[in-house]
Amino acid sequence: MKIFISWSGEPSRQVARALRDWLSVVAQHVELWMSEEEIQSGTRWNDSIASSLDVTNFGIVCVTRANQSAPWLMFEAGALAKRLEQARVVPLCIDLEPSDITSPLHAFQGRKLDRAGMRRLVNELSDLAENPRPRESIDTLFDAMWPRLEAAVAEATATITAPSGEPNRSAESMLAELVTRVRNIERDTENRESHQMETRLLGERVEKMQIALFSAKREAEEAVARAHVAMNDHHHADARTAAALTEVQLLQATVAKLRHELEAAEGSNRVKIKQGAIRSPATPESRAAPGHLPPTTTPGNRPQTAP
């Protein structure tokens, strides 16, 4: 980012020079341009300033009570305001308050050349960088370097005498100031209304996001509950399956036991049958031919034959 430092007369020039050297350390991401140092010998003065204004992103105008209406400050401030889409022109008030500016520079938001005003300006420059530095780092560097700028400004403004009273102002000057103040009020009002609209839209978006978040949370809780139910059902099914397998194993063991007992009983019967056959041998009569009856005996022990 390139910064154009505008000045006119003393002590504005000394302050601009000190500011250039100080910002090169505190805001290292910016490129500073000051007419006294950057115009090379043999270069047309107006052309050099015009080309620098064309590539400038930010303008700082060193303003005093004496030079606030200087034609050259008006020219450079107007060129910067016309060049930039957003009026990044900051009147830096050396020996007056921003509210004390009566020239057209009053249309821009000024900063007082003191500790608070310069801290705010440095933070604004950091916010415009592509990669802003942490605010803590900026404040540490600012606190370390501020005494250097403060001493340079005090030296430059040591010869400034306080104004004896309010200068005589023409009716045209007061009318111009009034018009400027009215325009500033209108611009501030428009900005405030735009900010309120943005705030309201942001609130609506936040509310919608909260509703969506609540719905998503409720759906997630329901999904977790269903998962717990499914897990419980799965556990119950596993328990029932295990019980059935146990019963099947018991039945198999019972069947195996009964089969063993049956085989043992059949073996015992076969043994008994064999033993019975050995104890009861066959007699001649039992071996008689079929159809013939064995002879019978009478009381006299005489055999009788069938008639």
Number of C-alpha atoms within 10 A of each C-alpha: 14 16 22 25 23 24 27 21 13 16 23 24 19 19 24 25 17 18 19 18 13 18 18 13 13 20 19 11 19 19 15 21 20 18 18 12 8 12 17 11 7 6 9 10 12 10 11 14 17 13 10 18 22 12 15 19 21 23 26 22 24 26 32 24 17 15 19 23 17 14 11 14 20 18 11 21 26 15 15 25 17 11 16 17 9 11 18 18 25 22 26 29 24 20 18 14 15 20 12 11 20 19 17 15 22 19 19 16 15 22 21 20 24 15 15 10 14 17 18 13 19 16 18 12 17 21 14 14 13 9 9 14 14 11 11 9 9 18 15 11 13 21 13 11 15 16 12 12 20 16 11 16 21 11 13 17 17 9 10 13 8 8 9 6 6 6 7 7 8 9 9 9 13 13 11 15 18 13 12 18 15 12 13 16 12 12 13 12 12 12 12 12 12 12 12 12 12 12 12 12 12 12 12 12 12 12 12 12 12 12 12 12 12 12 12 12 12 12 12 12 12 12 12 12 12 12 12 12 12 12 12 12 12 12 12 12 12 12 12 12 12 12 12 12 12 12 12 12 12 12 12 12 12 12 12 12 12 12 12 12 12 12 12 12 12 12 12 12 12 12 11 11 11 11 11 11 10 9 8 8 8 10 8 8 11 11 8 11 10 7 6 9 12 15 11 11 11 8 6 6 8 10 12 11 10 9 3
